[in-house]
Amino acid sequence: MESDQPPPRNDNVQEEEITPSTATTELERVPPRNDDALTPSTTTTELEQVPPGEEITPSTTTTELEQLPPRNDDVQGEGEEITPSTTTIELEQLPPRNDDVQGEGEEITPSTTTIELEQLPPRNDDVQGEEIRPSTTTTELEQLPPRNDDVQGEEITPSTSHHQVIDIAEVTQNEPRPLSFVLCFSNLTYSVKLRRNKLRSFRRAPEPGEKTILNDISGEAYDGEILALLGASGSGKTTLIDALANRIEKESLKGTVTLNGEFVESRLSKAITGYVMQDDLLYPMLTVEETLTFAAEFRLPRTLPESRKKARVQALTDQLGLRSAANTIIGDEGHRGVSGGERRRVSIGIGVIHDPILLFLDEPTSGLDSTSAFMVVKVLKRIAESGSVVVVSVHQPSYRILDLLDRLIFLSDGRMVYKGSPGNLPLFCSAFGYPIPEKTNQVEFMLDLISEVEASPAGITSLVEFNKNSGDGAGTDDRRVPPLKEALIAGISRGKFITSNKNNKAASGDGKFSSGIPNFANPIWVEVLVLTKRSMINLRRTPGLFVTPLMTVLTTGLLLATIYWRLDDSMRGIRERMGFFAFAISTTYFSSCQSLPLLLQERFIFTRETAFNAYRRLSYTLSHAITVLPLLLVLSLGFSTATFWAVGLAGGLSGFAFYLSVVSGSFWAGNSLVVFLSGLVSHVLVGYTVVVAVSAYFLLLSGFFISRNRIPDYWIWFHYLSLIKYPYEAVMRSEFRDPARCFERGLELFDDTPFATAPPAVKEVVLGNLSAAAGVNVTGTTCLMNGLDVLKELGISELSKWECLGVLVAWGFFYRILFYVSLLLGRKNKRK
């Protein structure tokens, strides 16, 4: 036997006689050959798609089998004779085989012996004592690279011995791959209660019933494969994905969902799961690489070195095919950025940045052209082959996408009508009585069939029952599934980012696996820093978010400065100051409405990121407050500088500092109010309406239009809730705190009266008579009203100016706390 690999050769034998003594055939992945004229003989060797050959003698034909694991075919028999002595065939890149054939007295005659190698398991064949007659042996090597054999003058004698090697290239590909994770779901049922019609709620109407969204759905998904959920709109695809991704309350969902036969706790589920929504919720002004980098900062453990995080981002960028767009911004309607397909792949990258074991995607190909959709599914195939369980809902896949899918589940009205592989779908339809025509998209045909059956009198029940009776079209899988704990530990050893525990308790085997997995990958201060950095970058690249409020505030300040220019110390000046303060404070609240659209846009991104514990809600609350403070200080400084000295307010530099503090507090409280309301509403117009209405109510009962002493008792509570009350009273106390500052003197008593045009001497006489009658000494220069008298008349006497400022700032923190509570209670990521 010859086992060494001789160098490639090219033998063109034309009209050569093949003697049965020393011919050797070597098949070593050589280019196509041209074999000519073989002389007639009793031995026929058929070489299909084989590289150039040489003189082949049937008696000593040498066949070398290289890159095969050991084989042990021990055919031991008595009286067995192997007439050819050195037969060797070389077949490179064949999978291991192990066939142990032992027997004595066996003779392989050339007339009836047939050996077929079709995706055989590993073998080790040692054939001893077997008689191989060289006269009628035929060897066919199919599915080798194409060749061109022109045989001229060759006589092929008839024979019946046929050795056939089939599907050589597929042996390695179809070798069973060991399983790591299997997601099984059984008898999933989910129903929702129908809402009562509010217009008929006062009538005697029957109680609304329930609508079944999922009805007894069972199946499984394997790592390395893509499970596709298909069906018409409203068939239950998204609901099934939510059920598998643990996004439905356990009390509402009936049935079981297990991973490797075990139930997965919520903490572990969030750590090993990735979920990609149908909508691409991304920051438009961040680049592709920055988006993935921030996702890595949130999801990857803090104990992981920065170099490994960067390497993960770079590797994922290449895997997603985004290298050319790495430095391009995401973009939106007003900013040109990446394409729709690239944006979708970025969303997928965010979902898989932590290398999840379970990946769920809700219609990732919707809205994309066929090429972009194919690229997205091709990326998902690579992710699945890296060891993840991929479950995706697809609306209408093309031929190319269908070839990438491993298992299909068709849904109709929440019921399963087909479960199996794409290759078994034609057999299923034929067995049901509806064969799929040639050159027809199988999925489109199945969807049309479902619609037709739904419209039939019997409904979809017939197809559902037929599917149950047909069994699993994908066949059974007998591969061993390791226990979940063992599989997770093996995943960590392969580089899965499942845990961030420094002590690695998750892999130690102590207690439950999930006990060593923290709820969040990073401490709170790291989350705050990363969120703040991201917000600052987005703000810097969106100057309109800063310039527009600044221009609005400066314009309002200049307008007020020119209207209330240099107010005097008189009764008219008091009223004008009151009007200025009321409008100036109201401006700070109304201008805060401009941040509402951005807040609502961020809220959807926040919901996606916190669905699987990317960061804490408290971190987001603190980060937003830190980010907005510099902007509010700049707005306050611009407005205060434009109005304080122009209007002629009192106090000098200390008065300006306090005025700046009050304006800053007003911006802080107003922004906090808008942030809190953004956590309650989901539409911009609704938010604007609520903010404007609440601000108007605050102004009405602030004490400007009607003093506190005149407000009815049943509305006085709203006076103390007003955010305009406290800054208004603070600046009023600062302006009128000096008792030596006089705003009305004796002669000014006649202003705005019929005596206003009288000569000063007449006013002095009248004033003297009034003084004598009242028993007081009042002259033309006597101060009748100072600053403290103004405050007393307006009912501003309860709190000092610093106390008003403190309450104002406290209101801002209080609304931030309410915003945090609204995030905890009002934005649950699970269906009820």
C-alpha positions in Angstrom: 0.0 0.0 0.0 1.2 3.5 -0.8 0.3 6.3 1.7 2.7 9.1 0.7 1.5 12.0 -1.4 3.5 12.0 -4.7 3.8 15.4 -6.4 1.0 16.4 -8.8 1.4 15.2 -12.3 -0.3 15.4 -15.6 -0.3 12.3 -17.7 -2.0 12.4 -21.1 -2.1 8.9 -22.3 -3.4 8.4 -25.8 -4.0 5.0 -27.2 -2.0 3.3 -24.5 -2.6 -0.2 -23.4 -3.2 -0.7 -19.8 -1.5 -3.8 -18.6 -2.7 -5.4 -15.5 0.7 -5.2 -13.8 1.9 -1.8 -12.6 -0.7 0.9 -13.3 -1.3 3.5 -10.5 -4.1 6.1 -10.3 -3.7 9.1 -8.0 -6.6 11.5 -7.4 -5.0 14.6 -5.7 -7.1 17.6 -6.5 -5.3 18.2 -9.8 -6.8 20.2 -12.7 -9.0 18.6 -15.2 -7.3 16.1 -17.5 -7.9 14.6 -20.9 -7.6 10.8 -21.0 -7.4 9.3 -24.4 -7.6 5.9 -26.0 -7.5 3.1 -23.6 -7.0 -0.3 -25.1 -9.6 -2.9 -24.5 -9.1 -5.1 -21.6 -11.1 -7.0 -19.2 -10.6 -4.3 -16.5 -12.6 -1.1 -16.7 -11.9 1.9 -14.5 -14.2 4.8 -14.8 -12.7 8.1 -13.5 -15.4 10.8 -13.5 -14.2 14.3 -12.8 -10.7 13.2 -11.9 -7.4 15.1 -12.6 -5.0 14.0 -15.3 -4.2 10.3 -15.0 -1.5 8.0 -16.0 -1.2 4.5 -17.1 -3.6 2.5 -15.0 -3.2 -1.3 -14.7 -6.1 -3.0 -13.0 -3.9 -5.5 -11.3 -1.7 -3.2 -9.2 -3.9 -0.1 -9.2 -2.8 2.1 -6.3 -5.4 4.2 -4.5 -4.3 6.5 -1.7 -6.9 7.7 0.8 -5.3 10.7 2.4 -6.7 13.0 5.2 -8.9 10.1 6.3 -8.9 9.1 9.9 -7.9 5.5 10.6 -10.3 2.9 9.3 -10.5 -0.6 10.6 -12.3 -2.9 8.3 -11.0 -6.3 9.3 -12.3 -8.8 6.9 -10.6 -11.8 8.0 -11.6 -15.0 6.4 -10.1 -18.3 5.7 -9.3 -18.9 2.1 -9.7 -15.3 1.2 -7.3 -14.0 -1.4 -6.5 -10.5 -2.4 -5.2 -10.9 -5.9 -4.3 -7.3 -6.5 -1.4 -6.4 -4.3 -0.9 -2.6 -4.1 -4.2 -1.0 -4.9 -4.3 2.7 -3.5 -6.8 5.5 -4.2 -6.0 9.0 -2.9 -9.1 11.1 -1.9 -8.2 14.3 -0.1 -10.4 16.2 2.4 -12.7 13.3 3.1 -14.3 13.1 6.6 -13.2 10.4 9.1 -14.7 7.0 8.7 -14.6 3.9 10.8 -15.9 0.7 9.4 -14.9 -2.5 11.1 -15.7 -5.4 8.8 -14.4 -8.6 10.0 -15.0 -11.9 8.3 -13.3 -14.9 7.1 -13.7 -16.6 3.8 -15.3 -13.6 2.1 -14.6 -13.1 -1.6 -15.5 -9.9 -3.3 -16.4 -10.8 -6.8 -16.4 -8.2 -9.5 -19.9 -9.0 -10.7 -22.1 -8.0 -7.8 -20.0 -6.0 -5.3 -21.1 -2.3 -4.9 -19.6 0.1 -2.3 -21.3 3.5 -1.9 -19.8 6.2 0.3 -22.6 8.7 0.9 -22.0 10.9 4.0 -20.7 8.0 6.1 -19.5 8.4 9.7 -15.9 8.1 10.6 -14.5 4.7 9.8 -11.3 2.8 10.1 -11.1 0.0 7.6 -8.3 -2.5 7.6 -9.1 -5.0 4.9 -7.2 -8.2 5.2 -7.4 -11.2 3.1 -10.0 -9.8 0.8 -9.8 -10.9 -2.8 -10.2 -8.0 -5.2 -10.2 -9.1 -8.8 -8.8 -6.5 -11.2 -10.8 -7.5 -14.2 -14.1 -5.9 -13.7 -13.6 -3.3 -10.9 -15.2 0.1 -11.6 -14.5 3.2 -9.5 -16.7 6.3 -10.0 -15.8 9.5 -8.2 -18.8 11.8 -8.4 -19.1 15.5 -7.4 -15.4 16.2 -7.9 -14.4 19.4 -9.7 -15.4 19.5 -13.3 -13.1 18.1 -15.9 -12.9 17.3 -19.6 -12.0 13.7 -20.4 -11.8 13.0 -24.1 -11.3 9.3 -24.4 -10.5 8.2 -27.9 -10.4 4.7 -28.9 -11.0 3.3 -25.5 -12.9 0.1 -25.2 -14.8 -0.3 -22.0 -15.7 -3.9 -21.3 -18.9 -4.6 -19.5 -18.8 -5.3 -15.9 -21.1 -5.4 -12.9 -18.8 -4.4 -10.0 -19.5 -0.8 -9.1 -17.7 1.1 -6.4 -19.4 4.5 -6.0 -18.4 7.5 -3.9 -21.1 10.1 -3.6 -21.4 13.5 -1.9 -17.8 13.7 -1.0 -17.9 17.4 -0.5 -20.9 17.2 1.8 -19.6 14.6 4.2 -17.8 17.2 6.3 -20.5 19.8 6.1 -23.3 17.4 7.1 -21.4 15.9 10.0 -23.5 16.3 13.1 -22.3 19.3 15.1 -22.5 19.1 18.9 -25.3 21.2 20.4 -24.7 23.7 23.1 -28.1 25.4 23.5 -31.7 24.4 22.6 -34.6 26.7 23.2 -37.8 24.7 23.6 -41.3 26.1 24.0 -44.4 24.1 24.6 -48.1 24.9 24.5 -47.7 28.7 24.6 -51.1 30.4 24.9 -51.6 34.1 25.4 -54.9 36.0 25.6 -55.9 39.6 26.2 -59.1 41.1 27.4 -61.0 43.2 25.0 -61.7 46.8 26.1 -65.2 47.9 26.7 -66.6 50.6 24.4 -66.6 53.8 26.5 -69.7 55.1 24.6 -71.6 52.0 25.6 -70.3 51.7 29.1 -73.5 53.1 30.6 -75.7 50.7 28.7 -76.4 47.2 29.7 -74.0 45.4 27.5 -72.3 42.0 27.9 -68.9 41.9 29.4 -66.2 42.1 26.8 -64.5 38.7 26.0 -60.9 37.7 25.4 -58.9 37.5 22.2 -56.4 34.7 21.9 -53.2 36.0 20.4 -51.2 32.7 20.7 -53.0 29.3 20.8 -51.0 26.2 21.8 -47.7 27.0 20.0 -44.8 24.5 20.5 -41.4 24.1 18.9 -37.7 24.4 19.4 -34.8 26.5 18.2 -31.1 25.3 18.1 -27.9 27.2 18.3 -26.2 27.5 14.9 -29.6 27.7 13.2 -32.1 30.4 12.3 -35.7 29.8 13.3 -38.0 32.0 11.1 -41.6 32.9 12.1 -43.8 33.6 9.1 -47.4 34.6 8.6 -49.6 37.5 7.6 -49.9 40.7 9.6 -51.6 40.0 12.9 -50.9 36.3 12.9 -48.9 36.5 16.2 -45.3 36.6 15.1 -44.2 39.5 17.3 -46.2 38.2 20.3 -44.5 34.8 20.0 -41.0 36.5 19.9 -42.0 38.5 23.0 -43.1 35.3 24.7 -39.8 33.6 23.9 -37.7 36.7 24.9 -39.4 36.9 28.3 -41.2 40.1 27.5 -44.7 38.9 28.6 -45.7 38.7 32.3 -45.6 35.1 33.5 -49.1 35.4 34.9 -50.5 36.1 31.5 -48.5 33.6 29.4 -49.5 29.9 29.6 -47.1 27.2 28.6 -43.4 26.7 29.2 -40.2 28.1 27.7 -37.0 26.3 28.6 -33.3 26.5 27.6 -31.6 23.2 27.6 -34.6 21.8 29.5 -34.4 24.3 32.3 -36.4 27.4 33.2 -34.3 30.6 32.9 -34.6 33.2 35.6 -35.2 36.8 34.7 -31.7 38.0 35.7 -30.0 35.3 33.6 -32.4 35.8 30.7 -31.5 39.5 30.4 -27.8 38.7 30.5 -27.8 36.1 27.7 -30.6 37.6 25.5 -30.4 40.1 22.7 -33.6 41.7 21.3 -33.8 43.9 18.2 -37.0 45.8 17.7 -38.6 46.5 14.3 -37.8 50.2 14.4 -34.2 51.5 14.3 -34.1 53.6 17.5 -30.6 55.2 17.3 -29.0 58.5 18.1 -28.8 60.2 14.6 -25.7 62.2 15.3 -23.5 59.4 16.5 -21.3 57.5 14.1 -21.6 53.7 13.5 -18.5 53.0 15.5 -19.5 55.3 18.3 -22.9 53.7 18.6 -21.4 50.3 18.9 -18.7 51.5 21.3 -21.3 53.0 23.7 -23.3 49.8 23.4 -20.2 47.9 24.4 -19.6 50.2 27.4 -23.1 49.4 28.6 -23.3 45.7 28.0 -19.8 44.4 28.4 -18.4 43.9 32.0 -16.3 46.7 33.6 -13.7 44.0 34.4 -13.1 43.5 30.7 -10.1 45.5 29.5 -10.7 48.5 27.2 -8.6 46.8 24.6 -10.9 43.8 24.5 -13.9 46.1 24.3 -12.4 47.9 21.3 -11.4 44.6 19.7 -15.0 43.4 20.1 -16.3 46.6 18.4 -13.9 46.2 15.6 -14.6 42.6 15.1 -18.4 43.2 15.1 -18.0 46.0 12.7 -16.3 43.7 10.2 -18.8 40.9 10.9 -21.7 43.2 10.1 -20.1 44.6 7.0 -20.0 48.1 8.3 -16.2 48.9 8.0 -16.7 51.4 5.2 -19.4 53.2 7.1 -17.7 53.1 10.6 -17.1 56.8 10.7 -20.5 57.9 9.1 -23.2 59.2 11.3 -26.5 57.3 11.6 -28.5 60.2 10.2 -32.2 61.0 10.1 -34.6 63.0 8.0 -32.5 66.2 8.4 -29.1 64.7 8.3 -27.7 62.4 5.6 -26.2 59.3 7.1 -25.9 55.5 6.5 -28.4 53.6 4.3 -31.4 51.8 5.6 -29.7 48.4 5.4 -26.7 49.6 7.3 -28.9 51.3 9.9 -30.6 47.9 10.4 -27.3 46.2 10.8 -26.2 48.7 13.4 -29.4 47.9 15.4 -28.5 44.2 15.1 -25.0 45.1 16.3 -26.3 46.8 19.4 -28.3 43.7 20.2 -25.4 41.3 19.8 -22.6 43.4 21.2 -22.5 41.3 24.3 -22.4 38.0 22.2 -25.8 36.8 23.4 -26.9 33.2 23.5 -30.4 34.0 22.5 -31.1 36.6 19.8 -34.6 37.7 18.9 -35.4 40.0 16.0 -38.8 41.4 15.0 -39.0 41.7 11.2 -35.4 42.9 10.6 -35.9 42.9 6.8 -39.0 45.1 6.8 -38.7 48.3 4.6 -35.5 47.1 3.0 -34.8 46.2 -0.6 -34.0 42.6 -1.5 -30.3 43.0 -1.5 -30.2 44.8 1.9 -32.6 42.3 3.3 -30.4 39.4 2.1 -27.3 41.1 3.6 -29.1 41.4 7.0 -30.1 37.7 7.0 -26.6 36.7 5.9 -25.3 38.5 8.9 -27.8 36.7 11.1 -26.6 33.4 9.7 -23.0 34.2 10.7 -24.2 35.1 14.1 -26.1 31.9 14.5 -23.1 29.9 13.3 -21.0 31.5 16.0 -23.1 29.7 18.6 -26.3 31.7 19.1 -29.9 30.7 18.9 -31.5 33.1 16.4 -35.3 33.6 16.2 -36.5 36.0 13.6 -39.9 37.0 12.2 -39.9 37.5 8.5 -42.7 38.9 6.5 -42.0 37.6 3.0 -38.5 36.2 2.4 -37.0 35.9 -1.1 -35.4 32.7 -2.6 -32.0 33.7 -1.4 -33.2 34.4 2.2 -35.1 31.2 2.3 -31.9 29.2 1.6 -30.3 30.8 4.7 -33.2 29.7 7.0 -33.0 26.4 8.9 -36.5 26.0 10.4 -39.8 27.6 9.7 -43.0 28.2 11.7 -46.0 29.5 9.9 -48.7 31.1 12.0 -52.3 32.0 11.3 -54.5 33.8 13.8 -52.2 32.7 16.6 -52.2 29.0 15.6 -49.3 27.0 14.1 -50.0 25.7 10.6 -46.5 24.4 9.7 -43.3 23.6 11.6 -40.4 22.2 9.8 -37.5 22.8 7.4 -37.8 24.8 4.2 -37.0 21.6 2.2 -40.0 19.7 3.6 -42.5 22.5 2.8 -43.2 21.2 -0.8 -43.9 17.7 0.6 -46.2 19.2 3.2 -48.2 21.2 0.7 -48.4 18.2 -1.7 -49.6 16.0 1.1 -52.3 18.5 1.9 -53.4 18.5 -1.7 -51.9 21.7 -2.9 -48.6 20.9 -4.6 -46.3 23.9 -5.1 -45.8 24.7 -8.9 -42.3 25.0 -10.3 -40.6 28.3 -10.3 -42.9 29.5 -7.5 -41.7 31.1 -4.2 -42.6 28.5 -1.6 -43.3 31.0 1.2 -45.5 33.1 -1.0 -47.4 30.0 -2.1 -47.8 28.9 1.6 -49.1 32.3 2.6 -51.6 32.3 -0.2 -52.6 28.8 0.8 -53.2 30.0 4.4 -55.3 32.9 3.2 -57.3 30.6 1.0 -57.9 28.1 3.8 -58.8 30.8 6.2 -61.5 32.0 3.8 -62.9 28.5 3.5 -66.0 27.4 5.5 -64.0 25.1 7.6 -61.4 27.8 8.4 -57.8 27.3 9.3 -58.6 24.3 11.7 -58.1 21.8 8.9 -54.6 23.0 8.2 -53.7 23.1 11.9 -54.9 19.6 12.4 -53.0 18.4 9.4 -49.9 19.9 10.7 -50.3 18.2 14.0 -50.8 14.8 12.4 -47.9 15.4 10.0 -45.4 15.6 12.9 -42.2 17.7 12.9 -41.2 18.4 9.3 -37.7 19.1 10.5 -37.2 15.7 11.9 -35.9 14.7 15.3 -32.5 15.7 16.6 -30.8 13.0 18.7 -27.7 15.0 19.5 -26.9 15.4 23.2 -27.8 18.6 24.9 -25.6 19.5 27.9 -27.1 20.8 31.1 -27.6 24.6 31.1 -25.0 25.2 33.7 -22.4 23.2 31.8 -23.3 24.9 28.5 -23.0 28.4 30.1 -19.6 27.6 31.6 -18.5 26.3 28.3 -19.8 29.5 26.7 -17.8 31.6 29.1 -14.6 29.6 28.3 -15.3 30.3 24.6 -15.4 34.1 25.3 -19.1 34.7 25.9 -19.6 37.8 28.0 -22.2 36.3 30.3 -21.0 37.5 33.7 -19.1 40.4 35.1 -18.5 39.1 38.6 -14.9 39.6 39.6 -15.0 36.3 41.5 -16.6 34.5 38.6 -19.1 32.8 40.9 -21.2 32.1 37.9 -18.7 29.6 36.6 -17.7 28.3 40.0 -20.6 26.0 40.4 -21.7 27.4 43.8 -25.4 27.6 44.0 -27.5 28.7 41.1 -25.7 30.0 38.0 -27.6 33.2 37.9 -26.7 34.1 41.5 -23.2 35.1 40.2 -24.6 37.3 37.5 -25.2 41.0 38.5 -28.2 42.8 37.2 -26.0 45.4 35.4 -22.6 45.1 33.9 -21.3 48.4 35.4 -21.6 50.4 38.6 -23.9 53.4 38.6 -21.1 56.0 38.4 -19.7 54.4 35.2 -23.2 54.4 33.7 -23.7 58.0 34.5 -20.3 59.0 33.0 -21.0 57.0 29.8 -24.5 58.4 29.4 -23.3 61.9 30.0 -20.5 61.6 27.5 -22.9 60.3 24.8 -25.4 63.1 25.5 -22.7 65.7 25.3 -21.5 64.4 21.9 -25.0 64.3 20.6 -25.6 67.9 21.9 -22.3 69.2 20.4 -23.2 67.8 17.0 -26.7 69.2 17.1 -26.1 72.9 17.7 -29.8 73.6 17.1 -30.6 72.0 20.5 -28.5 74.8 22.1 -28.6 77.7 19.7 -32.3 77.8 19.3 -33.2 78.1 23.0 -30.3 80.6 23.5 -31.6 82.8 20.7 -35.1 82.6 22.0 -34.1 83.6 25.5 -31.8 86.4 24.3 -34.5 87.8 22.0 -37.0 87.7 24.8 -34.5 89.4 27.2 -33.7 92.2 24.8 -37.4 92.7 24.1 -38.1 93.1 27.8 -35.1 95.3 28.3 -36.3 97.8 25.6 -39.8 97.8 26.9 -39.0 98.1 30.6 -36.0 100.4 30.2 -34.8 102.1 33.4 -37.9 101.8 35.6 -38.3 104.6 38.1 -39.1 104.4 41.8 -42.8 105.3 41.7 -46.1 103.5 42.1 -46.1 103.2 38.3 -42.6 101.7 38.6 -43.9 99.2 41.1 -46.6 97.9 38.8 -44.2 97.8 35.9 -41.6 95.8 37.9 -44.3 93.3 38.9 -45.3 92.8 35.2 -41.6 92.4 34.2 -40.9 89.8 36.9 -44.1 87.8 36.1 -43.3 87.7 32.3 -39.6 87.0 32.8 -40.2 84.1 35.1 -42.9 82.7 32.8 -40.5 82.8 29.9 -38.2 80.3 31.7 -41.0 77.8 31.9 -42.4 78.3 28.4 -39.0 78.0 26.9 -38.4 74.7 28.5 -41.1 73.2 26.2 -38.5 73.2 23.4 -36.8 70.1 24.9 -39.9 68.0 24.8 -39.5 66.5 21.3 -35.9 65.4 22.1 -37.0 63.9 25.4 -39.7 61.8 23.8 -37.3 60.7 21.1 -34.8 59.6 23.8 -37.5 57.9 25.7 -37.9 55.2 23.0 -34.2 54.6 22.9 -34.2 54.4 26.7 -36.9 51.8 26.6 -34.9 49.7 24.2 -31.7 50.0 26.1 -33.2 49.3 29.5 -35.3 46.3 28.4 -32.3 44.0 29.1 -30.6 46.0 31.8 -28.1 48.0 29.7 -28.1 50.6 32.5 -30.1 51.7 35.5 -33.0 54.1 35.3 -31.5 56.1 38.1 -28.3 56.5 36.0 -30.3 57.9 33.1 -32.1 60.4 35.5 -28.9 61.6 37.0 -27.1 61.8 33.6 -29.9 63.9 32.1 -29.7 66.3 35.0 -25.9 66.6 34.7 -26.1 67.1 30.9 -28.7 69.8 31.0 -27.2 71.9 33.8 -24.5 73.7 31.7 -27.1 74.6 29.1 -29.5 76.0 31.7 -26.6 78.1 33.3 -25.7 79.6 29.9 -29.4 80.4 29.2 -29.8 82.0 32.6 -26.6 84.0 32.3 -27.6 85.4 28.9 -31.2 86.3 30.0 -30.0 87.9 33.3 -27.3 89.9 31.6 -29.7 91.2 29.0 -32.3 92.4 31.5 -30.9 93.2 34.9 -29.1 96.5 34.3 -31.3 97.5 31.4 -34.4 97.4 33.5 -32.7 99.1 36.4 -33.1 96.5 39.1 -31.6 97.2 42.5 -28.8 95.5 44.4 -25.7 95.9 42.3 -23.5 92.9 41.8 -25.0 91.0 44.8 -28.4 91.7 43.4 -27.4 90.5 40.0 -26.0 87.3 41.5 -29.2 86.6 43.3 -31.3 87.5 40.3 -29.1 85.1 38.2 -29.6 82.3 40.8 -33.4 82.8 40.7 -33.5 82.7 36.9 -31.3 79.6 36.9 -33.6 78.0 39.5 -36.6 78.8 37.3 -35.0 77.2 34.3 -34.1 74.1 36.5 -37.6 73.7 37.9 -39.2 74.3 34.5 -37.0 71.8 32.8 -37.6 69.3 35.5 -41.3 69.7 35.1 -41.1 69.1 31.4 -38.9 66.1 31.9 -41.4 64.6 34.4 -44.3 65.2 32.0 -42.4 63.6 29.2 -42.4 60.4 31.2 -46.2 60.5 31.3 -47.1 61.4 27.8 -46.0 59.7 24.5 -46.9 62.3 21.9 -45.3 65.7 21.3 -48.6 67.6 20.8 -50.0 66.1 23.9 -46.9 67.1 25.8 -47.0 70.7 24.5 -50.6 71.0 25.5 -50.0 69.8 29.0 -46.9 71.9 29.6 -48.5 75.1 28.3 -51.6 74.5 30.3 -49.8 73.8 33.6 -47.6 76.8 33.1 -50.6 79.0 32.6 -52.2 77.8 35.7 -49.1 78.4 37.7 -48.9 82.0 36.4 -52.6 82.6 37.2 -52.3 81.6 40.8 -48.7 82.8 41.4 -49.8 86.0 43.2 -49.3 88.4 40.3 -52.8 88.7 38.9 -54.4 88.3 42.3 -52.6 88.6 45.6 -52.4 85.6 48.0 -54.8 87.3 50.4 -57.5 87.5 47.7 -57.2 83.9 46.4 -60.2 81.7 47.4 -59.6 79.1 50.0 -60.5 76.3 47.7 -57.7 77.3 45.3 -55.1 78.4 47.7 -53.5 74.9 47.6 -52.7 75.4 44.0 -51.0 78.7 44.9 -48.4 76.8 46.9 -47.9 74.3 44.1 -47.2 77.0 41.6 -43.6 77.0 40.3 -43.9 80.7 39.4 -44.9 81.8 43.0 -41.5 81.1 44.5 -39.2 82.8 41.9 -41.6 85.7 41.6 -41.7 86.3 45.4 -37.9 85.8 45.6 -37.1 88.6 43.0 -39.8 90.8 44.5 -38.2 90.5 48.0 -34.8 91.2 46.5 -36.0 94.3 44.7 -38.1 95.8 47.5 -36.1 94.6 50.5 -34.6 98.1 51.3 -36.9 100.1 53.8 -35.1 103.3 53.0 -36.1 103.1 49.4 -39.2 105.2 48.9 -41.7 104.5 46.0 -44.4 107.1 46.9 -44.1 110.5 48.6 -46.7 113.0 49.7 -47.2 114.9 46.5 -47.3 111.7 44.5 -50.4 110.8 46.4 -52.4 112.8 43.9 -51.1 111.0 40.9 -53.7 109.3 38.8 -56.4 111.5 40.4 -58.2 114.7 39.2 -55.7 116.6 41.3 -52.7 115.3 39.3 -52.6 118.5 37.1 -53.0 120.9 40.0 -50.0 123.2 40.9 -47.7 121.9 43.6 -48.7 124.7 45.9 -52.3 123.6 45.8 -51.3 120.0 46.4 -49.4 121.2 49.5 -52.4 123.0 50.9 -54.7 120.0 50.3 -52.1 117.7 51.8 -51.9 119.9 54.9 -55.6 119.9 55.4 -55.7 116.1 55.1 -52.9 115.8 57.6 -54.6 118.0 60.1 -57.9 116.0 59.7 -56.1 112.7 60.2 -53.9 113.9 62.9 -50.6 113.1 61.1 -47.9 115.2 59.8 -47.6 114.5 56.0 -45.6 116.9 53.8 -44.9 116.8 50.1 -41.6 114.9 50.7 -42.9 112.5 53.3 -42.4 108.8 52.2 -45.8 107.1 52.1 -44.7 103.7 50.8 -41.3 102.0 50.9 -40.3 98.6 49.7 -41.5 96.7 52.7 -44.9 98.3 52.4 -45.1 97.0 48.8 -44.4 93.4 49.9 -46.9 93.7 52.7 -49.6 95.0 50.4 -49.0 92.2 48.0 -49.1 89.5 50.7 -45.4 88.5 50.2 -44.4 88.0 53.8 -44.3 84.3 54.5 -40.8 83.3 53.1 -37.5 85.1 52.8 -35.9 85.4 49.4 -33.4 82.6 50.2 -36.2 80.4 51.4 -38.0 81.0 48.2 -34.9 80.1 46.2 -34.4 76.9 48.2 -38.0 75.8 47.7 -37.7 76.5 44.0 -34.6 74.4 43.6 -36.2 71.7 45.8 -39.2 71.6 43.4 -36.8 70.9 40.6 -35.3 67.9 42.4 -38.8 66.8 43.4 -39.9 66.6 39.7 -36.7 64.7 38.9 -37.7 62.2 41.5 -41.2 61.9 40.0 -39.6 61.4 36.6 -37.5 58.5 38.0 -40.6 57.0 39.5 -42.5 57.3 36.2 -39.6 55.4 34.5 -39.9 52.7 37.1 -43.7 52.3 37.0 -44.9 53.7 33.7 -42.4 52.1 31.3 -42.5 48.4 31.9 -40.9 46.4 29.2 -43.3 43.5 29.5 -46.8 42.9 28.2 -49.4 42.3 30.8 
